[in-house]
Amino acid sequence: MIGIDLNPEYLSIKERLLSEEKIFTGSAKTNIIRLLPPLNITIAEADKFITSFNKLKQSIENG
């Protein structure tokens, strides 16, 4: 399991990962993204999450 603790300004990333990037994250506290990747996750799948997360983070930072 991987947990990402979000600062308040980034809370929308969790919902936007699902609605815009079609990436489901498990539910935990409202400020935490919980990931349960399978043991056979591919590098391409991990890269897709990282790229999507960074894209959404940048869009928030750029307003």
VOPAGU-2260 file (C-alpha; in pm, 1 decimal, decimal comma):
REM VOPAGU-2260
SITE   aa  ch    i         X         Y         Z
SITE  MET   A    0       0,0       0,0       0,0
SITE  ILE   A    1     114,4     352,6     -78,5
SITE  GLY   A    2     -26,9     658,3      95,0
SITE  ILE   A    3      14,0    1016,1     -25,4
SITE  ASP   A    4     -69,7    1283,9     231,4
SITE  LEU   A    5    -199,6    1591,4      47,8
SITE  ASN   A    6    -171,5    1950,8     159,8
SITE  PRO   A    7    -511,1    2127,9     163,9
SITE  GLU   A    8    -451,3    2311,0    -165,7
SITE  TYR   A    9    -412,1    1976,1    -348,2
SITE  LEU   A   10    -723,4    1796,8    -219,1
SITE  SER   A   11    -895,3    1813,7    -559,6
SITE  ILE   A   12    -628,3    1585,3    -709,1
SITE  LYS   A   13    -798,8    1281,2    -558,6
SITE  GLU   A   14   -1129,9    1345,0    -737,4
SITE  ARG   A   15    -963,6    1466,2   -1056,6
SITE  LEU   A   16    -754,2    1148,5   -1085,7
SITE  LEU   A   17   -1078,7     955,6   -1122,6
SITE  SER   A   18   -1284,7    1202,4   -1325,9
SITE  GLU   A   19   -1014,2    1323,9   -1565,2
SITE  GLU   A   20    -752,2    1048,1   -1570,2
SITE  LYS   A   21    -972,3     742,3   -1494,1
SITE  ILE   A   22    -740,3     638,9   -1210,1
SITE  PHE   A   23    -921,0     497,9    -906,9
SITE  THR   A   24    -766,8     559,5    -566,2
SITE  GLY   A   25    -888,0     393,7    -250,7
SITE  SER   A   26   -1072,8     590,4       8,7
SITE  ALA   A   27    -906,0     690,9     330,6
SITE  LYS   A   28    -908,9    1025,0     503,7
SITE  THR   A   29   -1002,5    1318,1     279,8
SITE  ASN   A   30    -641,3    1436,5     257,4
SITE  ILE   A   31    -487,2    1097,8     176,4
SITE  ILE   A   32    -460,0     917,7    -156,2
SITE  ARG   A   33    -438,1     543,8     -95,6
SITE  LEU   A   34    -294,1     321,8    -367,1
SITE  LEU   A   35    -299,0     -56,3    -367,0
SITE  PRO   A   36    -104,3    -148,6    -680,6
SITE  PRO   A   37     -88,7    -516,2    -775,1
SITE  LEU   A   38     243,7    -694,6    -739,4
SITE  ASN   A   39     260,2    -724,6   -1118,5
SITE  ILE   A   40     215,4    -351,4   -1191,2
SITE  THR   A   41     404,5    -251,5   -1502,7
SITE  ILE   A   42     643,9      38,5   -1533,9
SITE  ALA   A   43     404,0     193,0   -1787,3
SITE  GLU   A   44     116,6     178,7   -1537,8
SITE  ALA   A   45     327,0     334,7   -1262,1
SITE  ASP   A   46     446,7     602,5   -1504,4
SITE  LYS   A   47      85,8     681,6   -1600,9
SITE  PHE   A   48      -3,1     749,2   -1237,0
SITE  ILE   A   49     306,6     961,6   -1176,4
SITE  THR   A   50     252,1    1160,3   -1496,8
SITE  SER   A   51    -117,7    1213,9   -1421,5
SITE  PHE   A   52     -50,9    1314,0   -1059,9
SITE  ASN   A   53     219,0    1561,8   -1163,0
SITE  LYS   A   54      -1,2    1707,4   -1439,6
SITE  LEU   A   55    -286,8    1771,7   -1197,0
SITE  LYS   A   56     -49,9    1911,0    -934,7
SITE  GLN   A   57      94,8    2153,0   -1191,0
SITE  SER   A   58    -251,4    2264,0   -1302,1
SITE  ILE   A   59    -336,1    2355,1    -942,1
SITE  GLU   A   60      -6,8    2538,8    -893,2
SITE  ASN   A   61     -53,5    2733,7   -1216,6
SITE  GLY   A   62    -408,3    2830,7   -1120,2
